């Protein structure tokens, strides 16, 4: 996926003007958000679990090299082959070499955000391999030639009608009278196609939610079972995962799984939580002949040594974007790369550089909802603020933004002037807006007021109200 983060303002404007996208995103508050709220309310110790999960991730990152070495040693002892990739191109080359050695023609994939990050599908397809996404959401967007718009719900930007129309267009074998008007019928149609792909595939590729150093296992969580089929039916199984996915023990992995499912989909646990440990052994009824694990750095070591280290705690639940008012308004594609929402506004500049991504840290109201729901307590607001400061230091803001910033600073650092101007603005605004009680247009605020109205001032400034209410000194 070629990044388009530098075009975020245009991307966002196009998203806001798309009524079909709005209809699709309107399901978030009553869907994933409500489901998480109910799941968390049912676990009185959830805040303690969050703190434990944060501590596990921090302790792991403190000694990441040792845990990775332990994982490699154990994975090899269980029969897996472990490969190390410093960047995206090396990771793609390693996976291609494994596929070539297996004389593969067809590859089936489970959902993997890191495979999107490194552009794996395009690399394999350019070399003549057929690559089929088996996660239903990923399957749908692959047919559309799109990228995921959400890290756990890749097709959340689409409605059922969109998907039905796509199935009619791409599944040319369908009879005209085949009904595709329910989620169940759409799933059944996809299953009919994908089962044949699973059976014919030479190589299966999955990501990993966690890598367990204690056992040399990879863990994936799914609700469709496609990940299990992708890693057990083909002759060769390849795990692609970034180095920050490692967890020291199974016990610690279970703690993280308890907060992951509840934060992501509002479930106690996902329908399938699967551990894969090496290739098939004598007596096993299924499993691959070969097991490969590709450990990818691709900028994580630099993040580990930087002040963005806390972002490496992320367990990819998607809760921050589900609760983000900006993401809810524009969806994921507007962010222009693999990781949208608040975590994308931190992670993408870390991996691509702030010059190309300077708009993303500004795509936030700083309401703090993302931090409130993050299961590993990543300080997303302060991290975004740090990126804003760096963008300002490098003069990456537009000249109107710089001018307004200087004007604000010169006013806010002079209390007497600030209070005087506030009183004047309130007096004038109150007089002009007295009849309607609101403004639908104002000079220099056309963009803001195009989508909302601004309440008219009611006669007193905040400072005046503060003195009257908290200090008992009317003015």
C-alpha positions in Angstrom: 0.0 0.0 0.0 1.5 3.3 -1.1 1.0 5.8 1.8 -1.1 8.9 1.1 -1.0 10.3 4.6 0.4 13.6 3.3 -3.0 14.1 1.6 -5.0 13.6 4.8 -6.9 16.9 4.6 -8.2 16.0 1.1 -8.9 12.4 2.1 -10.8 13.6 5.1 -12.9 16.1 3.1 -13.8 13.4 0.6 -14.8 11.0 3.4 -17.0 13.6 5.0 -18.8 14.2 1.7 -19.5 10.4 1.3 -23.0 9.6 2.5 -22.5 5.8 2.0 -19.5 5.9 4.3 -21.4 7.8 6.9 -24.1 5.2 6.8 -21.6 2.4 7.4 -19.8 4.2 10.2 -23.0 5.1 12.0 -23.1 1.4 13.2 -20.0 1.9 15.4 -21.6 3.4 18.5 -24.3 0.8 18.7 -22.0 -2.0 17.7 -18.3 -2.4 18.8 -18.5 0.5 21.3 -21.7 -0.8 23.1 -20.4 -4.3 23.0 -17.1 -3.3 24.7 -19.0 -1.3 27.4 -21.2 -4.3 28.3 -18.2 -6.7 28.4 -16.1 -4.4 30.6 -19.1 -3.8 33.0 -19.4 -7.5 33.5 -15.8 -7.7 34.8 -15.3 -5.8 38.1 -11.6 -6.3 38.0 -11.2 -5.0 34.5 -9.2 -1.9 35.6 -6.8 -4.2 37.5 -6.5 -6.3 34.3 -5.6 -3.2 32.3 -2.9 -2.3 34.8 -1.6 -5.9 34.7 -1.6 -5.9 30.9 0.3 -2.6 30.8 2.9 -4.0 33.3 3.4 -7.1 31.2 3.9 -5.1 28.0 6.3 -2.7 29.7 8.4 -5.5 31.3 8.6 -7.3 28.0 9.8 -4.2 26.2 12.4 -3.6 28.9 14.1 -6.9 28.0 12.9 -7.4 24.5 16.1 -8.9 23.1 16.3 -11.6 25.7 12.7 -12.6 25.2 13.1 -12.8 21.4 16.2 -15.0 21.8 14.3 -17.2 24.2 11.4 -17.4 21.7 13.7 -18.3 18.8 15.5 -21.0 20.8 12.2 -22.6 21.9 10.5 -22.3 18.5 13.5 -24.0 16.8 13.4 -26.8 19.4 9.8 -27.4 18.5 10.6 -27.7 14.8 10.0 -24.3 13.4 12.4 -22.3 11.3 12.9 -18.7 12.5 13.9 -16.0 10.1 14.8 -12.4 11.0 13.9 -9.4 8.7 15.2 -5.9 9.3 12.7 -4.2 7.0 9.8 -4.7 4.7 11.8 -5.7 1.6 13.8 -8.3 3.5 10.6 -9.8 5.0 8.9 -10.0 1.6 12.0 -11.7 0.1 12.1 -14.3 2.9 8.5 -15.2 2.4 8.9 -15.4 -1.3 11.9 -17.7 -1.0 9.9 -20.0 1.3 7.1 -20.1 -1.2 9.4 -20.8 -4.1 11.1 -23.6 -2.2 7.7 -25.1 -1.7 6.9 -24.7 -5.4 3.8 -22.9 -4.3 1.2 -21.5 -6.7 -1.6 -20.7 -4.3 -1.3 -18.9 -0.9 -4.1 -18.5 1.6 -3.8 -15.8 4.3 -5.3 -15.1 7.7 -5.8 -11.4 8.6 -2.4 -9.7 9.3 -1.8 -6.0 9.6 1.9 -6.4 9.3 1.5 -8.1 5.9 -0.3 -5.0 4.9 2.5 -2.9 6.3 5.2 -4.6 4.3 3.1 -4.9 1.1 3.4 -8.7 1.1 0.4 -9.5 -1.1 1.5 -7.2 -3.9 5.1 -8.6 -3.7 3.9 -12.2 -4.0 1.4 -11.5 -6.7 4.1 -9.7 -8.8 6.1 -12.9 -8.7 3.1 -14.9 -10.1 1.6 -16.4 -7.0 -2.2 -16.3 -6.3 -2.8 -14.9 -2.9 -6.3 -15.2 -1.3 -7.4 -13.5 1.9 -9.5 -15.8 4.0 -10.8 -13.4 6.7 -14.2 -12.4 5.4 -13.6 -8.7 5.7 -10.2 -9.0 4.1 -11.7 -11.2 1.3 -14.3 -8.5 0.5 -11.9 -5.7 0.3 -9.4 -7.7 -1.7 -12.1 -8.3 -4.3 -12.6 -4.5 -4.3 -8.9 -3.7 -4.6 -9.0 -1.8 -1.4 -7.0 -1.8 1.9 -8.4 -2.4 5.4 -10.2 0.6 6.9 -10.0 -0.8 10.5 -7.5 -3.1 12.1 -10.0 -5.7 13.3 -13.0 -4.9 11.0 -11.4 -4.3 7.6 -14.7 -3.8 5.7 -16.4 -1.7 8.3 -16.7 1.2 5.8 -19.1 -0.9 3.7 -22.8 -1.7 4.1 -24.5 -5.0 3.5 -25.8 -3.7 0.2 -22.3 -2.8 -0.9 -21.0 -6.3 -0.1 -24.0 -8.0 -1.9 -23.4 -5.9 -5.0 -19.7 -6.9 -4.9 -20.4 -10.5 -4.6 -22.7 -10.3 -7.6 -20.0 -8.6 -9.6 -17.0 -10.8 -8.6 -18.7 -14.2 -8.2 -19.7 -14.7 -11.8 -20.9 -18.3 -11.0 -23.8 -17.1 -9.0 -27.3 -17.8 -10.5 -29.5 -14.7 -10.9 -32.0 -16.0 -8.3 -29.4 -16.6 -5.5 -30.4 -14.5 -2.5 -27.7 -12.4 -0.9 -29.8 -10.1 1.3 -28.6 -11.3 4.8 -25.3 -11.6 6.5 -25.8 -15.3 6.7 -26.2 -15.7 3.0 -23.1 -13.6 2.3 -21.0 -15.6 4.7 -22.3 -18.9 3.2 -21.3 -17.7 -0.3 -17.8 -16.7 0.8 -17.4 -20.0 2.6 -18.3 -21.9 -0.6 -15.5 -20.2 -2.4 -12.9 -20.1 0.3 -13.1 -23.8 1.4 -11.9 -24.8 -2.1 -9.0 -22.4 -1.7 -8.0 -23.8 1.7 -7.9 -27.3 0.3 -5.9 -26.4 -2.7 -3.4 -24.0 -1.1 0.3 -24.9 -0.9 1.2 -22.2 1.7 -0.8 -20.7 4.5 0.3 -17.3 6.0 -1.0 -15.9 9.3 0.0 -13.1 11.5 0.3 -13.5 15.3 -1.5 -11.7 18.1 1.3 -12.9 20.4 4.4 -15.0 20.3 5.1 -17.0 23.5 8.8 -17.3 24.4 8.0 -20.0 27.0 6.6 -22.4 24.4 7.8 -21.1 21.0 4.1 -20.8 20.0 2.2 -18.2 17.9 -1.3 -17.2 19.1 -4.0 -16.0 16.8 -7.5 -14.9 17.7 -10.4 -15.1 15.1 -14.1 -15.5 15.0 -14.3 -17.3 11.7 -11.9 -20.2 12.1 -10.2 -19.2 8.9 -6.9 -18.7 10.7 -6.9 -22.4 11.9 -7.6 -23.6 8.3 -4.8 -21.4 6.9 -2.2 -22.8 9.3 -3.2 -26.5 9.4 -4.3 -27.5 5.8 -1.5 -26.2 3.6 1.8 -28.1 3.5 3.7 -25.0 4.7 2.7 -22.5 7.4 4.4 -19.1 7.6 3.9 -16.7 10.6 4.7 -13.1 9.9 5.0 -11.0 13.0 6.8 -7.9 14.3 9.3 -8.3 17.1 7.1 -6.5 19.6 4.5 -9.3 19.6 6.6 -11.5 21.9 5.2 -12.4 25.4 7.4 -14.2 28.0 4.9 -16.8 29.2 1.5 -18.4 28.5 0.1 -17.1 31.7 1.0 -13.5 30.7 -0.5 -14.1 27.2 -3.8 -15.2 28.8 -3.9 -11.9 30.8 -3.5 -10.0 27.5 -6.1 -12.1 25.8 -8.6 -11.3 28.5 -8.3 -7.5 27.8 -7.9 -8.0 24.0 -11.2 -9.7 23.2 -13.3 -7.4 25.5 -11.7 -4.3 24.1 -11.9 -5.4 20.5 -15.3 -7.0 20.0 -16.9 -7.1 23.5 -16.4 -10.8 23.8 -15.1 -12.7 26.9 -12.9 -14.5 24.4 -13.0 -14.7 20.6 -14.6 -17.8 19.1 -11.2 -19.2 18.2 -8.0 -18.7 20.2 -5.4 -20.9 18.5 -1.8 -21.8 19.5 0.5 -23.1 16.8 3.7 -24.7 17.9 5.9 -26.0 15.2 5.0 -28.4 12.3 3.1 -31.6 12.4 4.6 -34.3 14.6 4.1 -38.1 14.4 0.6 -38.9 15.6 -0.8 -35.5 14.8 -4.0 -35.7 12.7 -3.4 -32.4 10.9 -0.9 -29.6 10.6 1.7 -28.4 8.2 4.8 -30.2 7.1 6.9 -27.0 7.6 6.5 -24.2 10.0 8.3 -20.8 9.4 8.3 -17.7 11.6 9.4 -14.4 10.1 10.3 -11.9 12.8 10.1 -8.4 11.4 11.7 -5.2 12.8 10.7 -2.6 10.3 11.4 0.4 12.6 10.5 -1.2 16.0 14.0 -1.1 17.3 14.2 2.7 16.6 10.8 3.1 18.4 12.0 1.1 21.3 14.9 3.5 21.8 12.7 6.6 21.4 10.1 8.5 23.3 7.5 6.7 21.2 8.3 3.4 23.0 4.9 3.3 24.8 3.1 2.8 21.4 4.8 -0.6 21.2 2.5 -1.8 24.0 -0.3 -1.8 21.4 -2.1 -5.2 21.1 -4.1 -4.1 18.1 -7.6 -4.2 19.6 -8.9 -1.2 17.7 -10.8 0.2 20.7 -9.1 3.6 20.3 -10.4 4.1 16.8 -13.9 2.8 17.7 -14.2 5.6 20.4 -12.5 8.3 18.4 -14.9 11.0 17.1 -12.5 11.8 14.2 -12.3 8.2 13.1 -16.1 7.8 13.5 -16.5 10.8 11.1 -14.1 9.9 8.3 -13.2 6.2 8.6 -9.8 4.6 8.2 -8.9 5.2 4.5 -8.6 8.9 5.1 -5.4 8.3 7.2 -3.7 7.1 4.1 -1.8 4.0 5.4 -2.2 0.8 7.3 -2.9 2.1 10.8 -5.8 4.5 11.2 -7.2 6.3 14.3 -5.3 7.5 17.3 -2.8 4.6 17.3 -2.2 5.4 13.6 -1.6 9.0 14.4 1.3 7.9 16.7 2.5 4.8 14.9 2.5 6.0 11.3 4.8 9.0 11.9 7.1 6.7 13.8 7.4 4.3 10.9 7.2 6.7 7.9 8.5 10.0 9.4 6.8 13.1 10.5 7.4 15.0 7.2 5.0 12.8 5.3 2.5 12.4 8.1 2.4 15.7 9.9 -1.4 16.0 9.5 -2.2 12.8 11.4 -1.3 13.9 15.0 -3.7 16.9 14.4 -6.6 14.5 13.5 -7.7 14.4 17.1 -9.9 16.5 19.4 -7.7 15.4 22.4 -10.9 14.3 24.1 -8.9 11.4 25.7 -11.4 8.7 24.9 -8.7 6.7 23.2 -6.6 6.6 26.4 -9.6 5.8 28.6 -10.4 2.6 26.7 -6.9 1.5 25.7 -6.4 -1.9 27.4 -2.7 -1.4 27.9 -2.9 2.3 28.9 -0.9 3.9 26.0 -0.7 7.7 26.6 -2.0 8.4 23.1 -2.8 12.0 23.6 0.6 12.9 25.0 2.3 11.0 22.2 0.3 12.8 19.6 1.1 16.1 21.3 4.8 15.2 21.0 4.4 14.7 17.2 2.6 18.0 17.0 5.5 19.7 18.7 8.0 18.1 16.3 6.0 19.1 13.3 6.0 22.6 14.6 9.8 22.5 15.3 10.3 21.4 11.7 7.9 24.1 10.4 5.7 21.6 8.8 2.5 23.5 9.6 0.8 25.6 6.9 1.4 29.4 7.1 -2.2 30.2 8.3 -1.7 27.6 11.1 1.6 29.2 12.1 0.1 32.7 12.0 -2.9 31.7 14.1 -0.6 29.9 16.6 1.6 32.9 17.0 -1.5 35.1 17.5 -2.8 32.7 20.1 0.5 32.5 22.0 0.9 36.3 22.0 -2.6 36.7 23.5 -2.7 33.7 25.9 0.6 34.7 27.5 -0.7 38.2 28.4 -3.5 37.5 30.9 -4.8 41.1 31.0 -5.0 41.3 27.2 -6.6 37.9 27.0 -9.3 38.7 29.6 -10.1 42.0 27.9 -10.4 40.4 24.4 -12.5 37.6 25.9 -14.9 40.1 27.4 -15.1 42.1 24.1 -15.7 38.9 22.1 -18.4 37.7 24.4 -20.2 41.1 24.4 -20.1 41.4 20.6 -21.0 37.8 20.1 -23.8 37.9 22.5 -25.3 40.9 20.9 -25.0 39.6 17.4 -26.3 36.1 18.3 -29.0 37.1 20.7 -31.9 36.6 18.3 -31.1 33.0 17.1 -28.9 32.0 20.0 -26.4 30.5 17.6 -24.2 31.2 14.6 -24.3 29.2 11.3 -21.7 31.4 9.6 -18.7 33.5 10.7 -15.7 35.0 9.1 -12.7 32.6 9.0 -14.8 29.7 10.3 -16.5 28.4 7.2 -15.0 25.0 7.4 -16.0 24.5 11.1 -19.5 25.8 10.7 -20.2 23.8 7.5 -21.0 20.8 9.7 -22.2 22.3 12.9 -23.5 25.5 14.6 -21.8 27.5 17.2 -23.8 28.6 20.3 -23.8 32.3 20.9 -22.1 33.6 24.0 -24.5 34.0 27.0 -23.1 37.2 28.5 -20.1 36.3 30.7 -16.7 34.9 30.1 -15.4 31.7 31.7 -13.1 33.7 34.0 -16.1 35.7 35.3 -18.2 32.6 35.9 -15.2 31.0 37.7 -14.9 33.9 40.1 -18.6 33.9 40.8 -19.0 30.2 41.2 -15.8 29.0 42.9 -14.6 32.1 44.6 -17.8 33.9 45.4 -16.5 37.2 43.9 -19.1 38.6 41.4 -17.8 40.9 38.8 
